[in-house]
Amino acid sequence: MAELSNLSSSPSEESENLLQKHVAFFDRNHDGVVYPWETFKGFRAIGAGLFLSSVSAVFINIGLSSKTRPGKCPNFLFPIVIKNIHLAKHGSDSGVYDYEGRFVALKFEEIFKKHALTYPDALTEKELKAMLRANREPKDYKGWLGAWAEWTALYILCKDENGLLTKQTVKGVYDGSLFQHMEKDRASKKKK
């Protein structure tokens, strides 16, 4: 995977809603709403197989749709409203996004200070599992499942040749740049 650039946090970046940027990649028609077929297409665009793309589309959209559409009747198309994505934040997570969807640099750094024991700027699969266990809130089964699904998909799609999930890659997920990078990288490889 090619290198991501400019990964240092600036004060303005910390106040931006990076959670919205993270989700906006999947809004394939740029209308502010993500439908399951867009989630599927987004996962395919970053190199996920048919099974992972299908399961992700169902799991993500069913899980997040009603939370981003407060006070509305159920919509069986399961749209996710990007401007309200912060309402879908679950427990047992890393805390890198605050409850308004802003990036919290200290929490991001804490992931690697606490859990990257083998290499300071990367997580092994074992360290990732330990982090997920450490972040669990009591009896927050939905949060446990959500965190496990997010990090497992990230590990499957983005681990390097040594089985490491690098700090740079994780930062790219949080700041919204990784998915665009993966799509461009995949497209350029297809052209060769």
Number of C-alpha atoms within 10 A of each C-alpha: 12 7 8 14 9 9 13 10 13 10 9 7 15 16 13 15 20 22 26 22 18 21 22 23 21 25 21 16 11 10 10 17 21 26 22 24 19 19 24 23 20 23 23 17 20 21 19 18 13 13 11 16 23 18 11 20 23 16 14 19 20 19 16 19 26 21 18 21 20 12 8 9 8 12 11 9 13 21 22 27 25 23 17 20 23 20 18 17 21 18 18 23 21 18 19 20 21 15 15 17 24 20 23 18 18 10 15 18 14 14 20 19 12 12 22 21 13 10 12 13 17 24 25 20 16 11 19 21 15 12 19 18 14 14 16 18 13 10 9 13 13 13 19 20 14 20 20 18 15 13 17 15 15 15 21 14 17 21 19 14 8 7 14 20 25 21 19 17 22 19 20 20 20 21 22 19 19 21 22 18 17 19 18 14 16 15 14 10 9 8 6 5
